[in-house]
Amino acid sequence: MFMDAVQYCAVARNLSDGYGTFWNPQFNLYNIHNLPAFSEQPPLGFGILALFYKIFGDSIYIERLYIVICLFINMFLILKIWQLFAKQNHILLNYNWLPIIIWITVPIVFWTYRNNMLENTMSIFILSAAYYFISWINNAKNIFALVVGGIFIYLALLTKGLPGLFPLAIPVIGFLVYRNTTLIKAIFYATIPLITIVACLGITVLIIPESAVSLKRYFIDRALLRIQNGDTTATETNILISLLTQLAAPIIISILLVWHAKRKHITGYLINKKEVAFLFLIGLCGSLPVLISGVQKQFYITPAYPFFAIGFALFWLPIIQPGLNKLINNQKLRNFKLALPTILFIVLITLLIVNFGKSSRGKIDIAEAQKIAAILPENSIVSSTPTIHSNWNFHCYLIRNHKIYPDVKNKLEYLIIDTRRDNIPDTNYVEVDAGLVQYAMYKKVKGA
């Protein structure tokens, strides 16, 4: 599991155990930046996962359950948005599986869900907001939909911060594409969800005063600082390159399908051009703002890919529909289609059982942490060298899996070092035989 996700799971488990509060969650003794609370992200994602730990038990396998639930909820919401477009073209209902397949085969989408990133949770709120905003575009009298959409954006904001705001552009994009109202009205209606968000923030701060300090700590002290000064690597410096790379397969398929349509004189393949433009513009609104940040990691724009997937599906369908109809009318394939949900469910359960107890990343760190936990009880605080403290994978596994908290500032009874980088400590400590390979544990000499 990716380091960020392990870190977030550790925060959620601490919260479920009563270590920290919703508005002041705790990761370790110093919360990375010597802050009074963990402020790398807003608290809602941690709170939801902590609730899962409370209900289903304190196990790392609860995270896999959470991944599956998030995955199916996002699939359901993609289908609901697809059905909104099907109201104008009922034939689309026969192909509701197509956007799901395009979406889940985008490499970074699969990676994001496999690693239990916060984007999985935020996507639920973003897609919910998009559903209500698109519903309003279809029926401008439904002002209530804009309010509900604003509430969902507020929840996205409390999950992963500023990236959750991009659905606010949907009403304006709807005007630009469909021209079904005036610009003045479009701007007016677009302010309704924004006012809703501000109202939700105001009510939250009014009812829960400590939330103001928590939100300021994240949005002002952390988020703005990361936007200005975030460090990047050569592989994370241009989100546009990432976007084109992740969508390379559907882009190439689209080019081949257009070539095929022209060659076979298939007309009407641009029948959904307005809908495709509408969805692609939403996807770009979820991607391009990341360019202003100093940190541009590929999974940051995962919530934008459902809109690209639906757009590609609408673009492809007029071209591939004749061939698909032949396949669907085949009795054997029709029976397979009916059995497909059951087959997928069985495959999913089988994968969970086969992988139960297996770690996909950090096997050595997990094993070393387990050996240390065999000696130290839960909720132990152990001295560590700066090398250990900044080794976030190992650090996070100690906390998440065993509730052992490294302390880089104080000399306590036990000390952990990295044998590859750290020198043997002074004579006040003697080594403990813990069977460690990459690390070593020492115990303070009595009276030292």
C-alpha positions in Angstrom: 0.0 0.0 0.0 1.2 3.5 -0.9 2.8 5.4 2.0 0.2 8.1 2.1 -2.6 5.6 2.4 -0.8 3.7 5.3 -0.4 7.0 7.0 -4.1 7.9 6.6 -5.1 4.5 7.9 -3.0 5.0 10.9 -4.7 8.3 11.6 -8.1 6.6 11.2 -7.2 3.7 13.5 -6.0 6.2 16.2 -9.2 8.1 15.9 -11.3 4.9 16.2 -9.3 4.1 19.4 -10.0 7.5 20.9 -6.6 8.9 20.2 -7.4 12.3 18.8 -10.8 13.7 17.8 -12.6 14.3 14.5 -11.4 17.9 14.2 -8.0 17.1 15.8 -6.9 13.7 14.5 -3.5 12.4 15.5 -0.9 10.5 13.6 2.2 10.3 15.8 3.8 12.2 18.6 4.6 15.3 16.5 2.1 15.0 13.6 5.0 15.3 11.0 5.3 19.1 11.4 5.2 19.5 15.1 1.5 20.5 14.9 -1.1 19.8 17.6 -3.1 17.7 15.1 -2.5 15.8 11.9 -3.3 18.5 9.2 -2.0 17.0 6.0 -5.7 16.5 4.9 -9.1 17.5 6.1 -10.7 15.1 8.6 -13.8 13.6 6.9 -12.0 10.7 5.2 -10.3 9.7 8.4 -13.6 9.9 10.3 -15.5 7.7 7.8 -12.7 5.0 7.9 -12.5 5.3 11.7 -16.3 4.5 11.8 -15.6 1.3 9.7 -13.0 0.3 12.3 -15.5 0.9 15.1 -18.2 -1.1 13.4 -16.3 -4.0 11.8 -13.2 -4.3 14.1 -9.6 -3.2 14.3 -8.1 -5.0 11.4 -6.1 -4.0 8.4 -8.5 -6.1 6.3 -11.3 -3.6 7.0 -9.4 -1.3 4.6 -10.0 -3.9 1.8 -13.7 -3.9 2.6 -13.7 -0.2 2.5 -12.0 -0.2 -0.9 -14.6 -2.6 -2.3 -17.5 -0.5 -0.9 -16.0 2.7 -2.4 -15.4 1.0 -5.7 -19.0 -0.2 -6.0 -20.5 3.2 -4.9 -18.5 5.0 -7.5 -19.6 2.5 -10.2 -23.2 3.0 -9.1 -22.8 6.8 -9.4 -21.2 6.5 -12.8 -24.2 4.5 -13.9 -26.6 7.1 -12.5 -24.9 9.8 -14.4 -25.0 7.7 -17.6 -28.7 7.2 -17.1 -29.2 11.0 -17.1 -27.9 11.0 -20.7 -30.1 8.0 -21.4 -33.2 10.0 -20.8 -32.7 11.6 -24.2 -31.6 8.3 -25.8 -33.0 5.2 -24.1 -30.7 2.9 -26.2 -27.9 3.9 -23.9 -29.4 1.9 -21.1 -28.4 -1.3 -22.9 -24.7 -0.2 -22.7 -24.4 1.0 -19.1 -21.4 -1.3 -18.7 -19.3 0.5 -21.3 -18.3 3.6 -19.2 -17.5 1.4 -16.2 -15.1 -0.7 -18.3 -13.4 2.4 -19.8 -13.1 3.9 -16.3 -11.7 1.0 -14.4 -9.1 0.1 -17.1 -7.4 3.5 -16.7 -4.2 2.5 -15.0 -4.1 5.2 -12.3 -7.8 4.5 -11.4 -7.0 0.9 -10.6 -3.9 1.9 -8.7 -5.7 4.5 -6.7 -8.4 2.1 -5.5 -5.9 -0.7 -4.9 -3.9 1.6 -2.6 -7.0 3.0 -0.7 -6.2 6.7 -1.5 -8.5 9.5 -0.2 -9.5 10.2 -3.8 -11.7 7.0 -3.6 -13.9 8.7 -0.9 -13.8 12.1 -2.4 -14.9 10.7 -5.8 -18.2 9.6 -4.2 -19.0 13.1 -3.2 -17.8 14.6 -6.5 -19.9 12.2 -8.6 -22.9 12.8 -6.3 -22.6 16.5 -6.8 -22.2 16.1 -10.6 -25.3 14.0 -10.7 -27.4 16.7 -9.1 -25.8 19.5 -11.2 -26.4 17.6 -14.5 -30.0 16.9 -13.3 -30.4 20.6 -12.9 -29.2 21.2 -16.4 -31.8 18.8 -17.7 -34.5 20.6 -15.6 -33.6 24.2 -14.7 -36.6 24.5 -12.4 -35.0 22.0 -10.0 -33.1 24.6 -7.9 -33.0 22.1 -5.0 -30.6 20.0 -7.0 -28.0 22.8 -6.9 -28.3 23.0 -3.2 -27.8 19.3 -2.7 -24.9 19.4 -5.1 -23.3 22.1 -3.0 -23.7 20.0 0.1 -21.8 17.1 -1.6 -19.0 19.5 -2.7 -18.7 20.6 0.9 -18.2 17.0 1.9 -15.6 16.6 -0.9 -13.9 19.7 0.5 -13.8 18.2 4.0 -12.3 15.0 2.5 -9.4 16.2 0.3 -9.6 19.9 0.2 -9.5 22.2 -2.8 -9.5 19.5 -5.5 -13.1 18.7 -4.5 -14.4 22.1 -5.8 -14.2 21.5 -9.5 -17.8 20.3 -10.0 -18.8 23.9 -9.3 -17.9 24.6 -12.9 -20.6 22.2 -14.2 -23.5 24.7 -14.4 -21.3 27.2 -16.3 -20.0 24.4 -18.6 -23.6 23.4 -19.3 -24.3 27.0 -20.5 -21.3 27.1 -22.7 -22.2 23.8 -24.4 -25.9 23.7 -24.5 -26.8 27.4 -24.4 -30.1 26.5 -22.8 -30.3 29.7 -20.7 -28.7 33.2 -20.6 -25.2 33.9 -19.3 -26.6 36.0 -16.4 -28.9 33.2 -15.3 -26.1 30.7 -15.6 -23.8 32.8 -13.4 -26.6 33.3 -10.9 -27.5 29.6 -10.7 -23.8 28.7 -10.4 -23.5 30.8 -7.3 -26.2 28.8 -5.5 -24.0 25.8 -4.7 -21.1 28.2 -3.8 -23.4 29.9 -1.3 -24.4 26.5 0.0 -20.8 25.6 0.6 -20.2 28.9 2.4 -23.3 28.4 4.5 -22.3 24.8 5.4 -18.9 26.1 6.5 -20.4 28.9 8.5 -22.9 26.6 10.3 -20.1 24.1 11.0 -17.9 26.8 12.6 -20.8 28.2 14.5 -21.9 24.9 16.0 -18.4 23.4 16.4 -16.0 26.3 17.2 -12.9 23.9 17.2 -13.6 23.2 13.5 -12.5 26.7 12.7 -9.0 26.1 14.1 -8.8 22.7 12.3 -9.9 24.1 8.9 -7.5 27.1 9.2 -4.6 24.8 10.0 -5.3 22.7 6.9 -6.3 25.3 4.3 -4.1 28.2 5.4 -1.1 26.6 7.2 -0.7 23.5 5.0 -2.6 23.6 1.7 -1.5 27.0 0.6 2.0 26.3 1.6 2.1 23.1 -0.4 0.7 24.9 -3.5 3.5 27.5 -3.2 6.4 25.4 -2.1 5.6 21.7 -2.8 8.6 19.7 -3.9 8.2 17.8 -7.1 10.1 15.1 -9.0 10.8 14.7 -12.7 7.9 12.3 -13.1 5.4 14.5 -11.3 5.9 17.9 -12.9 3.2 18.0 -15.6 -0.3 16.7 -15.0 -1.1 17.1 -18.7 1.5 14.5 -19.6 0.1 12.2 -17.0 -3.5 12.8 -18.3 -2.5 12.0 -21.9 -0.6 8.9 -20.7 -3.4 7.5 -18.7 -5.9 8.1 -21.5 -3.7 6.9 -24.3 -5.6 3.7 -24.8 -9.1 5.3 -25.2 -7.6 8.1 -27.3 -6.0 5.6 -29.7 -9.2 3.6 -29.8 -11.2 6.7 -30.6 -8.8 7.6 -33.5 -9.1 4.0 -34.9 -12.9 4.1 -34.6 -13.2 7.4 -36.5 -10.9 6.0 -39.2 -13.1 2.9 -39.4 -16.3 5.0 -39.5 -15.0 7.1 -42.4 -13.8 4.0 -44.2 -17.1 2.2 -43.9 -19.1 5.4 -44.5 -20.7 5.2 -41.1 -22.6 8.5 -40.5 -23.8 10.0 -37.3 -20.8 9.1 -35.2 -20.8 12.7 -33.8 -24.4 12.4 -32.7 -23.4 12.9 -29.1 -20.8 15.6 -29.7 -22.3 18.2 -27.3 -22.5 15.6 -24.5 -18.9 14.5 -25.2 -17.6 18.1 -25.1 -19.6 18.7 -21.9 -18.1 15.7 -20.1 -14.5 16.3 -21.4 -14.7 19.9 -20.2 -15.7 18.7 -16.8 -12.8 16.2 -16.8 -10.4 19.0 -17.7 -11.8 21.2 -14.9 -10.9 18.4 -12.6 -7.4 18.1 -14.0 -5.9 21.4 -15.1 -6.2 23.3 -11.8 -3.6 20.9 -10.4 -1.1 22.7 -12.6 -1.0 25.6 -10.1 0.3 23.3 -7.4 3.9 22.5 -6.7 2.9 18.9 -6.1 1.4 17.2 -9.2 0.9 13.5 -8.4 -1.0 11.4 -10.9 -3.6 10.1 -8.5 -4.7 13.7 -7.6 -6.9 13.8 -10.7 -8.4 10.3 -10.3 -11.9 11.9 -9.6 -11.8 13.5 -13.1 -11.6 10.2 -15.0 -15.2 9.1 -14.7 -16.2 12.0 -16.8 -13.7 11.2 -19.5 -14.9 7.6 -19.4 -18.5 8.5 -19.9 -17.5 10.9 -22.7 -15.5 8.3 -24.5 -18.4 5.8 -24.1 -20.8 8.3 -25.7 -18.3 9.0 -28.5 -17.7 5.3 -29.3 -21.2 4.0 -29.1 -22.7 5.2 -32.4 -19.7 3.5 -34.2 -19.6 0.2 -32.3 -23.3 -0.2 -31.6 -24.1 -2.3 -34.8 -21.4 -4.8 -33.9 -22.4 -4.8 -30.3 -26.0 -5.5 -31.2 -25.0 -8.6 -33.1 -23.1 -9.8 -30.0 -26.0 -9.0 -27.6 -28.5 -10.8 -29.8 -26.4 -13.9 -29.6 -28.2 -16.2 -27.1 -25.0 -17.6 -25.6 -23.6 -14.1 -25.0 -26.9 -13.0 -23.7 -26.8 -15.7 -21.1 -23.2 -14.7 -20.3 -24.3 -11.1 -19.8 -26.9 -12.2 -17.3 -24.3 -14.3 -15.4 -21.6 -11.6 -15.5 -22.4 -9.9 -12.2 -22.3 -13.2 -10.4 -19.0 -14.1 -12.0 -17.5 -10.8 -11.2 -18.6 -11.1 -7.5 -17.1 -14.6 -7.3 -13.8 -13.5 -8.8 -13.7 -10.5 -6.4 -14.3 -12.7 -3.3 -11.7 -15.3 -4.6 -9.1 -12.5 -5.0 -9.8 -11.3 -1.4 -9.5 -14.8 0.0 -6.3 -15.6 -2.0 -4.7 -12.3 -1.0 -5.8 -12.5 2.6 -2.8 -12.1 4.9 -0.5 -11.1 2.0 1.2 -7.7 1.8 1.7 -6.2 -1.6 4.3 -3.6 -0.6 6.8 -3.1 2.1 7.0 -6.8 3.1 10.3 -6.4 4.9 9.1 -3.3 6.8 5.9 -5.1 7.8 7.8 -8.2 9.0 10.4 -6.1 10.9 7.6 -4.1 12.6 5.9 -7.3 13.6 9.1 -8.6 15.3 9.4 -5.4 17.3 5.7 -5.7 18.3 6.4 -9.2 19.6 8.5 -7.5 22.3 6.8 -4.1 22.9 3.1 -3.9 23.9 0.6 -1.7 22.0 0.7 2.0 22.7 4.4 1.9 23.4 6.6 5.0 22.7 10.1 4.1 21.6 13.1 6.2 20.8 14.2 6.3 17.2 16.9 7.9 15.2 16.1 10.6 12.6 16.6 8.0 9.9 13.9 5.8 11.4 11.6 8.7 12.0 11.8 9.9 8.4 11.4 6.4 7.0 7.6 6.9 6.6 6.8 3.4 5.4 8.3 1.7 8.4 7.1 4.5 10.7 3.5 4.1 9.4 3.5 0.3 9.7 4.7 0.6 13.4 1.7 2.9 14.1 -1.0 1.4 11.9 -0.3 -2.3 12.6 0.9 -2.2 16.1 0.3 1.2 17.7 4.0 1.7 18.4 5.0 5.4 18.2 8.6 6.4 17.4 10.0 9.4 19.3 12.9 11.2 17.8 13.4 13.7 20.6 13.7 11.8 23.8 15.9 8.9 25.1 13.4 6.2 26.3 13.8 2.7 27.5 13.9 1.2 24.0 15.6 2.6 20.9 15.3 1.5 17.2 17.9 2.2 14.6 18.4 1.5 10.9 21.6 -0.7 10.7 22.2 0.4 7.1 22.5 4.1 7.9 22.8 4.6 11.7 25.8 4.1 14.0 25.5 1.9 17.0 24.2 4.0 20.0 26.3 4.8 23.0 27.0 2.4 25.9 23.8 3.3 27.7 22.0 0.9 25.4 22.4 -2.9 24.8 21.0 -4.7 21.7 17.9 -6.7 22.1 17.8 -10.0 20.2 14.6 -9.4 18.1 15.7 -11.2 15.0 15.7 -8.0 13.0 17.4 -7.7 9.6 17.4 -4.1 8.4 16.8 -2.6 11.8 18.0 -3.1 15.3 16.4 -2.6 18.7 18.3 -1.6 21.9 17.3 -1.4 25.5 18.6 1.2 28.0 21.0 -0.2 30.6 19.5 0.0 34.1 20.7 3.0 36.0 21.8 4.7 32.7 
